Amino acid sequence: MDSPHGASVTAENFGLKGPRGWAFRGLGIDAGPGSLVAIEGPSGSGRTCLLLALTGRMRPTEGQAKVGGLRLPRKMAAVRRIAALGPVPGVSELDPAFTVDEHLRERALLQRRFGGSLRALLRPRAERAATARARIDAALDAAGLDPATLPKAGRTSVRDLERLEALRLSVALALIGTPRLLAVDDTDLKLSDAERAEAWDLLRSVADSGTTVLAVCSQAPEDAITLRTESTDDAVGAAARSATEETTTEEGTADAFAETGRA
């Protein structure tokens, strides 16, 4: 049963077929609200495609799944409204030329414009600004990122952030919209063992607060619900690589945006 905040994630015989074959197939999961779910597998095994399918960004080919009680693919648009993307290459990347403050202000503005009620838009400017600031502060706190500690504080460009700092910023941006499901790609990519532990502590704390977390990784922590996407043969591996690559090319990204708008 769903909580008021987190979203349950269930799937049975879930699969997605691309132009060159299956990206993933025959997968199943049963995770309750507030779960930490690790999508584990080697690069090219369909991990990103699975992440995007479970968040309503890619249309599955077979099987059934529900996110927060919403059936996929019938309710893809509704799933997108409750699921936020952290970093996903080619889909929701940070702009390296933007500063931390610029990213935060832009996301708060988009949230107010597209995620809020009409009544909220009609509130006095000072009240809207205070609400946006409160959302930003809460998201930064949940992501464990204090801009004051960065080299140029909030004026620090994304290109100057360390990998773990960029991950925290991406998570904070996603949390501004108070999603029921947070999805993060390449969680442990290019991180030291100590940084990897910090990244999982971050995602674990988000899950503990009630938000369900889906995280792609090469090695899942022991306490996570693990969904593995290992290829069964070379043909499937090639198909998965092809499908995954399509989500990071201009054409693949355009297809994803056509379904969702910028995540």
N, C-alpha and C positions, 0 to 999 in steps of 0.2 A: 504493500500500500504506500502511495506517495505521501511525503511530508509536504507541508505548505511551501517548503523551499526546494529541497533537493528533488531530482527526478530519477525514478527507477529506469534501468536499461535492461531490456530482455530481447533476445534474438534466438531464432532457431533455424538451422539450415540456411543461414544468411550467405548470400553470394552476390558478386558483381562481376559482370563480364564486359571487357572492353573490346575495341576493334581487333586486337590480336589475341584474345583469349581471356581466361579468367584472371582477375586481379586477386580475388580470394573467393573461397567457396566452402560451404558446409560448416560455417562457424556458428557457435551458440554461446549465450551468456545469460546469466540471471543475477543482476546486481541491484540492490536496494538503494533508496535515496541516501545521499551522503557517502557513497562508496568511493574508494580509490581503485580505479580500474586501469591496469597497465596493458597496453597492446604491445606485446613483445614479439620481436622477430628480426631477422636480418634485413638490411636495406634492400628494397626491391621485392619484398614479399607481400605487398599490398597493404602495409600498415596505414599509410596516409589515406588511401582510398577507403579503408574501413572506418577510419576516424571521420572522414567527410560524409560517408554514408550514414553513420549513426547520429550525425548532427544535422541531417537534412540537406546537405550540400551536394551529394551525389546520389543518383537514383539506383537502388539495388535492382538486381536482375531476378533473383529468386529468393525464396524463404520469406520469413516474416520477422518483424522487429517492432518493439514499442519503446518509446522514450517518454517518460512522464505520462504513460497511458495513451500516448498518441501513436497511432499505427503508421509505420513506414511501408511503402512510399506515399500512401494516401494523404497523410498529414505532414508532408515535408515542410511546408511554409510555417505551420504551427510549431513544429520542432525547432525550426530556425529561430523563432521568436523567444524560445526559452533556453537555447544553447548558444554560448559565446565561444569564439575561437581565441585562444592565445596565439603564440607564434606558429604559423603553418607556412612554409616556404611557398612563394608564388601565389598565396591567397590572402594572408593577413600579416605580411611582413611589416616591420617598422620602417619608416622612411629615414635613411641614415643622415639626411640633411636637416631633419627636424630636431629641435631640442626636446628635452623631456617635458618641459612646461607646454610647449606647442602641441605635442601629442596629447597631453592630458586635457588641455583646453578644447582641442578639436573633438575628442571623444565625448567630453561632457556636453558640448554643443550638439553633437549628433544625437546623443541620448535624449537630450531635452527636446530636440526637434522631432525625432522619429519614434522615440520610445516612451514619451510622456503623454499625458492626457491633455485635451484642449484646455481644461481648467488650469493646468499647470502653466501652459503657455501664456495665459492671460494674467498671471500673477504679477505684481510689481517687479521691476527690474532688480531691485536690491534683494528681494526675497528669492528670485530665481538664481541670482548670483550666489547667495548664501547656501541654497540647496545644492547647487553644483559643486561648491567648495567642500561641502560636507561629504558629498558622494566621492569626490576625489580623495579627500583625506582618509575616508574609511577604506577605499580600495588600496591606497598606498600602504596603509597600516596592515591590511590583510596580506599584501604581497611582500611585506617586509622591506620596503624601499623607502628610504629617507633622502629626498633630493638634496637636502642640506649637506649630506656627506659626500656628494659627487664633486668632481674637480671644479666645476663652475656652477654648482648647485643646479637649480632648474634650468639654467641656460646651457647645460652640458648637451652637446649633440649626441645623437644615438651612435654615430660612428665612433665616438670616444668611450662608449660604455664597454665594460667587461661583459663576457658572455652571460654570466649569471645575473648581472645587473640588467641586461637587456631582457632576459627571461622574466625577471621580477616586474619590469615595466610592462611587458606584454600581458602578464597576468593581471596587473593592476588595471590596465585599460579594459580588459575583458570584464573585470569585476565591477566596473563603474555602472554597468547595466543590470547589476544584481541578477545574474543568470541562475537558472536551476541546474545547468550543466556547463562545465568548463572543459574545453578540449585543447590539449597541448601536443604539438608534434615535436619529434626529435628532442625529448626531454633531457637525455644524457649526452647529447652530441657535443664533442669538444670540451668536456668538463673533466677536471681532475676528480679523483676519488672523493676528496673533501667537498668539492663543489657539487658533485653529484649527490652526495648525502644532503647537502643544504637544499638542493632543488627538490628532492623527495620530501624533505621536512616541510618545505613551503606547500607543496601540493597536498600533503597529508593534513596540514593545518586548515587548508581550504575545505577539504572533505570533512574534517572534524567539525567545521562550522556549519555544515549542512549541505553544501554544494557538491553535487556529484562531479567527480573528476575522471576524465578519460585522458590517458597520457601514453603517447607512443614512445617506445624505448627499445634499446638493444638488450637490456637486462633488467627485469622487474624486481622490485624489492619483495621480500618474503611476505610482508603483510598485505600486499595488494591482491585484488582479484585479477588473475592473469588470463588474457585472451591471446593465444599464440597464432601467428600467421605464417608459420614455416611452410615453404613450398614443398610439395610432394615429389616433383620431378622437374627436369630442366625446362620443359615446355611451359609448365605453370609458372616457373620462376621468370621466364622471359616475358610471359603475359603480364605478370605482376609488375615487372620493371617498366614495361611499356605503359601500363595504366597509371602507375605512380608518376612517371615522367610527364604524362599528359597534364597532370594537375599543376605542374610547375612551369609549363611552357605558356607563351602568350595565348595560344589557342585554347589550351586546357583551362587556364585561368579565366578566360573570357566565358567559357562554358559554365564554370562554377559561378561566376558573377551573374550570368544570365538567370541562374536559378535563384540567387540569393541577394544580389547587391553586395557591396563590400561588407565583409563580416566585421 
